[in-house]
Amino acid sequence: MSTAAPARPAFHRPAAVDEAVRLLAEHPEAVPVAGGTDLMVAVNYRLARPEAMLDLTGVAELREWADEGDAVRIGSGVPYARITAELAAVLPGLAAAARTVGSPQIRNRGTLGGNLATASPAGDGHPPLLATGATVEIASAAGARRVPIGEFFLGPKRSALRPGELVTAVTVPKAAGPQQFLKVGTRNAMVIAVCSFALALDPAARPIDDVRGTADYRRHALAVCAARALRRVWAAAHERSPR
C-alpha cells in the first residue's frame, strides 16, 4: 500500500478581481478560497483534494463594503464578524444571521460570498438575503453580471454560478423596518442549521381603514393568515417528502 503524501495543490494569489477571473479562466481546476471554512473541512476529512487553489484574501476590493444610499454593497470577502460589528444598524436581519455562524474564529474567517458560492441549504446568510431581495454580483473573464437572489439558488449546493465565475459582491437593501432571523439546530450555538427563517417588514406597506375593515383588524387578520399559510405549506411539504 502506498504511503506517499498527496501532491500539493498549485496556489494562485491574485491582487485584483480582474487578475482573479483571468487566473480562473486559465486554471479552471482552481478552487476559489476566501475564508476556507467549508473547503478546509472537506480537505481535512479527505472529501476534497483540489488540484489548485485561488486565494482571494489578497483582493482588497472584495473585503470592503460601501453605502449606496438605500442599499449596502458588501464585498464577497467581508467576514461575518464585520457584518455584525459594522452593519447591524442598517442590515439587522443579516447581522442577526451572521451572529449565529459558528464560533468567533469562524465568524472572523467565514465570508458571505463563500456562503453563497457553496449554496448550502444550511447557509445562515441566505434567508435574510432572500427576505430583503438582495442582488448577487458575479464576475468572469467574459464580464460581469447581476443576479437577483431569488434566481441565484437552483437547489441544494447548486447555484447560478457558471464555470469561471466568482461572486464578487452582494447588494442588500437597507432595512425599512424590523427584521429578524431565527434558526433551529441540534444545540443553541456553533451548529449547522436544520432549518432557518428570516423576516423583513416594510412599515410603508400599512393596512388602511375603510368600510370593509379597520387597519387594526387587517393587521390581526394578516398575522393569522400568515401563520395558517406557514402551517399548511409545512404540512404539505411534509406529506410530499420521501419517508
C-alpha positions, 0 to 999 in steps of 0.5 A, spaced: 500 500 500 502 506 498 504 511 503 506 517 499 503 524 501 498 527 496 501 532 491 500 539 493 495 543 490 498 549 485 496 556 489 494 562 485 494 569 489 491 574 485 491 582 487 485 584 483 478 581 481 480 582 474 487 578 475 482 573 479 477 571 473 483 571 468 487 566 473 480 562 473 479 562 466 486 559 465 486 554 471 479 552 471 481 546 476 482 552 481 478 552 487 476 559 489 478 560 497 476 566 501 475 564 508 476 556 507 471 554 512 467 549 508 473 547 503 478 546 509 473 541 512 472 537 506 480 537 505 481 535 512 476 529 512 479 527 505 472 529 501 476 534 497 483 534 494 483 540 489 488 540 484 489 548 485 487 553 489 485 561 488 486 565 494 482 571 494 484 574 501 489 578 497 483 582 493 482 588 497 476 590 493 472 584 495 473 585 503 470 592 503 463 594 503 460 601 501 453 605 502 449 606 496 444 610 499 438 605 500 442 599 499 449 596 502 454 593 497 458 588 501 464 585 498 464 577 497 470 577 502 467 581 508 467 576 514 461 575 518 464 578 524 464 585 520 457 584 518 455 584 525 460 589 528 459 594 522 452 593 519 447 591 524 444 598 524 442 598 517 442 590 515 439 587 522 436 581 519 443 579 516 447 581 522 442 577 526 444 571 521 451 572 521 451 572 529 449 565 529 455 562 524 459 558 528 464 560 533 468 567 533 474 564 529 469 562 524 465 568 524 472 572 523 474 567 517 467 565 514 465 570 508 458 571 505 460 570 498 463 563 500 456 562 503 453 563 497 458 560 492 457 553 496 449 554 496 448 550 502 441 549 504 444 550 511 447 557 509 445 562 515 446 568 510 441 566 505 434 567 508 435 574 510 438 575 503 432 572 500 427 576 505 430 583 503 431 581 495 438 582 495 442 582 488 448 577 487 454 580 483 458 575 479 464 576 475 468 572 469 473 573 464 467 574 459 464 580 464 460 581 469 453 580 471 447 581 476 443 576 479 437 577 483 437 572 489 431 569 488 434 566 481 441 565 484 439 558 488 437 552 483 437 547 489 441 544 494 449 546 493 447 548 486 447 555 484 447 560 478 454 560 478 457 558 471 464 555 470 469 561 471 465 565 475 466 568 482 461 572 486 464 578 487 459 582 491 452 582 494 447 588 494 442 588 500 437 593 501 437 597 507 432 595 512 425 599 512 423 596 518 424 590 523 427 584 521 429 578 524 432 571 523 431 565 527 434 558 526 433 551 529 439 546 530 441 540 534 444 545 540 443 553 541 450 555 538 456 553 533 451 548 529 449 547 522 442 549 521 436 544 520 432 549 518 432 557 518 427 563 517 428 570 516 423 576 516 423 583 513 417 588 514 416 594 510 412 599 515 410 603 508 406 597 506 400 599 512 393 596 512 388 602 511 381 603 514 375 603 510 368 600 510 370 593 509 375 593 515 379 597 520 387 597 519 387 594 526 383 588 524 387 587 517 393 587 521 390 581 526 387 578 520 394 578 516 398 575 522 393 569 522 393 568 515 400 568 515 401 563 520 395 558 517 399 559 510 406 557 514 402 551 517 399 548 511 405 549 506 409 545 512 404 540 512 404 539 505 411 539 504 411 534 509 406 529 506 410 530 499 417 528 502 420 521 501 419 517 508 
